[in-house]
Amino acid sequence: MDKEQTAAASTDRFERKKEAIIAAAAGIINRRGVKGMTLADVAASVDLITTSITYYFKKKEDLAVACYLRGIERFDALIITALQEETPQKRLLI
């Protein structure tokens, strides 16, 4: 592997882990709320130690914001898809 491939693999691994952290945190937030989410619980969900989470998100609040932004992105995608349908009835079935 050359340097570019190594860097790309490292970046891909970073992004996959970051996505796993966001998914785990979102699940915990959905069940317990932001107050009930701890970095320790998130870390345990993705097989990391608590301090490793801070490599990806400096504070709990940063992770919570990432979760909410992800949710907004998903709703935005649903809205865009629904708006492509011809009738209001079909838009609701998306």
C-alpha positions as CSV (number, residue, x, y, z in Angstrom):
1,M,0.0,0.0,0.0
2,D,1.3,3.4,-0.8
3,K,0.9,6.6,1.3
4,E,-2.3,7.7,-0.5
5,Q,-4.0,4.3,-0.1
6,T,-3.0,4.1,3.6
7,A,-4.4,7.6,4.2
8,A,-7.6,6.8,2.4
9,A,-8.0,3.5,4.4
10,S,-7.4,5.4,7.6
11,T,-9.9,8.1,6.6
12,D,-12.5,5.4,5.7
13,R,-11.9,3.6,9.0
14,F,-12.3,7.0,10.9
15,E,-15.5,7.8,9.1
16,R,-17.0,4.3,9.7
17,K,-16.2,4.5,13.4
18,K,-17.6,8.0,13.6
19,E,-20.8,6.8,11.9
20,A,-21.0,3.9,14.4
21,I,-20.6,6.3,17.3
22,I,-23.4,8.6,16.0
23,A,-25.7,5.6,15.4
24,A,-25.1,4.3,18.9
25,A,-25.5,7.7,20.5
26,A,-28.7,8.4,18.6
27,G,-30.2,5.1,19.8
28,I,-29.4,6.0,23.4
29,I,-30.8,9.5,23.0
30,N,-34.0,8.0,21.5
31,R,-34.4,5.8,24.6
32,R,-33.0,8.0,27.4
33,G,-32.7,11.5,26.1
34,V,-29.6,13.6,25.9
35,K,-29.3,13.8,29.7
36,G,-29.4,10.0,29.8
37,M,-26.7,9.5,27.2
38,T,-23.2,9.1,28.5
39,L,-20.0,8.8,26.6
40,A,-19.3,5.7,28.6
41,D,-22.5,4.0,27.3
42,V,-21.8,5.1,23.7
43,A,-18.2,3.8,24.0
44,A,-19.4,0.5,25.3
45,S,-21.8,0.2,22.4
46,V,-19.0,0.5,19.8
47,D,-16.3,-1.4,21.7
48,L,-14.2,1.7,22.6
49,I,-13.1,3.2,25.8
50,T,-14.7,6.4,26.9
51,T,-11.7,8.6,26.2
52,S,-11.6,7.3,22.6
53,I,-15.0,8.9,21.9
54,T,-13.4,12.3,22.6
55,Y,-11.1,11.7,19.7
56,Y,-14.2,11.9,17.5
57,F,-16.3,14.3,19.5
58,K,-14.7,16.6,22.1
59,K,-17.8,16.9,24.3
60,K,-21.1,15.1,24.8
61,E,-22.9,18.1,23.4
62,D,-20.9,17.8,20.2
63,L,-22.0,14.2,19.8
64,A,-25.6,15.1,20.5
65,V,-25.5,17.8,17.9
66,A,-24.1,15.4,15.4
67,C,-27.0,13.0,16.2
68,Y,-29.6,15.7,15.7
69,L,-28.0,17.0,12.5
70,R,-28.1,13.4,11.1
71,G,-31.8,13.2,11.9
72,I,-32.4,16.5,10.1
73,E,-30.5,15.2,7.1
74,R,-32.7,12.1,7.0
75,F,-35.9,14.1,7.3
76,D,-34.6,16.4,4.5
77,A,-34.0,13.4,2.3
78,L,-37.5,12.0,3.0
79,I,-39.0,15.4,2.1
80,I,-37.1,15.7,-1.1
81,T,-38.1,12.2,-2.1
82,A,-41.7,12.8,-1.2
83,L,-41.8,16.1,-3.2
84,Q,-40.9,14.1,-6.3
85,E,-44.2,12.2,-6.2
86,E,-47.1,13.5,-8.2
87,T,-49.9,13.6,-5.7
88,P,-50.2,14.4,-2.0
89,Q,-51.5,10.9,-1.4
90,K,-48.4,9.3,-2.9
91,R,-46.1,11.8,-1.0
92,L,-47.5,10.4,2.3
93,L,-46.7,6.8,1.3
94,I,-42.9,7.6,1.2
